[in-house]
Amino acid sequence: MKIILLVLGLLLVCWILRSYRGRLRGDGPRPASGAGEDMVRCAHCGVHLPRGESIVTQGSFYCSPEHQREHPPR
C-alpha cells in the first residue's frame, strides 16, 4: 500500500512540475484575441446569428437570402 501511495505522490509532483514549466514557457492556453462579434436577430424567423454573417436590408437583419425575400417590406 505504501508503494502505491509513493508512486501516486511522485506522479502528482511530476504533473505539477510539468504544468508549472509549461506556464513559464507560455505553452498554456492563449487568451482570446479581439472582442466578440455582436449578435443580431433574423427579422423573419427570429434566429440569432453574428452580425458579420447576416444579410442587412433597410435596417433589418436576415439569416438567409430566402428569409430576406419572404419577409414583407416595412
MARKE-186835 format. One record per residue: chain; residue in one letter; x, y, z of N, C-alpha, C in turn. Coordinates in steps of 0.05 Angstrom, whole numbers, plus 5000, padded with zeros to 4 digits. Each point is the difference from the previous one (the first is absolute). Layout:
BEGIN
('A','a',(X,Y,Z),(X,Y,Z),(X,Y,Z)) ...
% end
This chain:
BEGIN
('A','m',(5017,4976,5000),(4983,5024,5000),(5017,5025,5000)) ('A','k',(5022,4999,5015),(5018,5023,5002),(5013,5006,4973)) ('A','i',(5006,4979,4985),(5012,5003,4973),(4981,5014,4981)) ('A','i',(4975,4993,5001),(4980,5012,4983),(4997,5030,5006)) ('A','l',(4999,5007,5026),(4998,5028,5008),(5025,5015,4992)) ('A','l',(5023,4988,5002),(5025,5013,4992),(5000,5005,4970)) ('A','v',(4992,4981,4984),(4998,5003,4970),(4980,5022,4993)) ('A','l',(4977,5000,5013),(4980,5021,4995),(5010,5027,5007)) ('A','g',(5015,5002,5022),(5011,5026,5009),(5021,5010,4980)) ('A','l',(5017,4982,4990),(5020,5007,4980),(4987,5009,4974)) ('A','l',(4979,4986,4992),(4985,5008,4976),(4988,5028,5003)) ('A','l',(4989,5005,5023),(4988,5026,5006),(5021,5023,4998)) ('A','v',(5023,4995,5012),(5022,5020,5000),(5009,5004,4971)) ('A','c',(5003,4979,4984),(5008,5003,4972),(4980,5016,4985)) ('A','w',(4974,4995,5004),(4979,5014,4986),(5000,5030,5007)) ('A','i',(5004,5006,5025),(5001,5028,5009),(5024,5014,4988)) ('A','l',(5023,4987,5000),(5024,5012,4989),(4997,5005,4970)) ('A','r',(4988,4981,4985),(4996,5004,4971),(4982,5023,4994)) ('A','s',(4978,5002,5015),(4982,5022,4995),(5013,5027,5008)) ('A','y',(5016,5001,5020),(5014,5024,5008),(5020,5008,4979)) ('A','r',(5015,4981,4989),(5020,5007,4979),(4985,5009,4975)) ('A','g',(4978,4988,4994),(4984,5008,4976),(4991,5028,5002)) ('A','r',(4992,5008,5024),(4991,5028,5004),(5023,5020,4997)) ('A','l',(5024,4991,5009),(5023,5017,4998),(5008,5005,4971)) ('A','r',(4998,4979,4984),(5007,5002,4971),(4978,5013,4984)) ('A','g',(4976,5002,5010),(4978,5012,4986),(4985,4980,4982)) ('A','d',(5001,4974,5007),(4986,4980,4985),(4971,4997,5008)) ('A','g',(4992,5015,5019),(4972,4997,5010),(4980,5010,4980)) ('A','p',(4975,4999,5008),(4979,5009,4981),(5002,5030,4995)) ('A','r',(4996,5007,4975),(5003,5028,4992),(4974,5015,5005)) ('A','p',(5001,5025,5009),(4975,5015,5004),(4988,5006,4972)) ('A','a',(4974,5003,5000),(4987,5006,4974),(5009,5027,4990)) ('A','s',(5006,5001,4974),(5009,5025,4989),(4976,5015,4989)) ('A','g',(5000,5026,5005),(4978,5017,4990),(4975,4996,5016)) ('A','a',(4981,5018,4995),(4974,4998,5013),(4981,4983,4984)) ('A','g',(4979,4991,5013),(4980,4985,4986),(4984,5017,4981)) ('A','e',(4984,4987,4984),(4984,5014,4980),(4971,5003,5011)) ('A','d',(4987,5021,4993),(4972,5005,5008),(4982,4979,4987)) ('A','m',(4980,4992,5015),(4980,4981,4990),(4975,5016,4992)) ('A','v',(4988,4992,4978),(4975,5013,4990),(4979,4979,4997)) ('A','r',(4975,5008,4998),(4977,4982,4997),(4988,5002,4972)) ('A','c',(4995,4977,4988),(4987,5000,4974),(4972,5011,5002)) ('A','a',(4993,5018,4983),(4973,5013,5001),(4978,4981,4992)) ('A','h',(5007,4978,4986),(4980,4981,4990),(4995,4977,5020)) ('A','c',(5022,4986,5008),(4996,4976,5016),(5009,5004,5029)) ('A','g',(5015,5021,5006),(5008,5006,5028),(5025,4987,5009)) ('A','v',(5014,4985,4983),(5025,4987,5008),(5022,5021,5004)) ('A','h',(5018,4996,5019),(5021,5019,5005),(5025,4990,4986)) ('A','l',(5015,5019,4987),(5024,4994,4986),(5019,5023,5002)) ('A','p',(5026,4995,4995),(5019,5022,5000),(4994,5021,4979)) ('A','r',(5005,5025,5006),(4994,5022,4982),(5014,4997,4973)) ('A','g',(5025,4989,5001),(5015,4997,4975),(4989,4979,4982)) ('A','e',(4984,4981,5010),(4988,4979,4983),(4972,5007,4991)) ('A','s',(4989,5023,5010),(4972,5007,4993),(4999,5016,4974)) ('A','i',(4976,5001,4989),(4994,5016,4977),(4983,5024,5009)) ('A','v',(5009,5024,4994),(4986,5024,5009),(4985,5013,4977)) ('A','t',(4974,5005,5005),(4984,5014,4980),(4983,5020,5015)) ('A','q',(5003,5026,4994),(4984,5021,5012),(5000,4999,5030)) ('A','g',(5023,4994,5012),(5002,4999,5029),(4990,4975,5013)) ('A','s',(4991,4980,4985),(4991,4974,5011),(5021,4979,4993)) ('A','f',(5004,4982,5018),(5020,4978,4997),(4986,4974,4993)) ('A','y',(5012,4985,4982),(4989,4974,4991),(5022,4979,5001)) ('A','c',(4992,4975,5005),(5019,4978,5002),(5006,4988,4973)) ('A','s',(4982,5004,4980),(5005,4988,4974),(4986,5017,4978)) ('A','p',(5008,4996,4975),(4987,5015,4979),(4970,4993,4997)) ('A','e',(4993,4975,5006),(4972,4992,4998),(4983,5016,5020)) ('A','h',(5010,5003,5024),(4984,5015,5020),(5000,5030,4993)) ('A','q',(5020,5009,4988),(5001,5028,4990),(4978,5004,4980)) ('A','r',(4997,4981,4981),(4979,5003,4979),(4972,4996,5011)) ('A','e',(4997,4981,5019),(4973,4993,5010),(4989,5021,5020)) ('A','h',(5017,5014,5014),(4991,5019,5020),(4987,5024,4986)) ('A','p',(4976,5008,5009),(4987,5024,4987),(5015,5025,5006)) ('A','p',(5002,5018,4981),(5013,5026,5005),(4985,5017,5020)) ('A','r',(5013,5018,5014),(4987,5018,5019),(4983,5021,4987)) 
% end
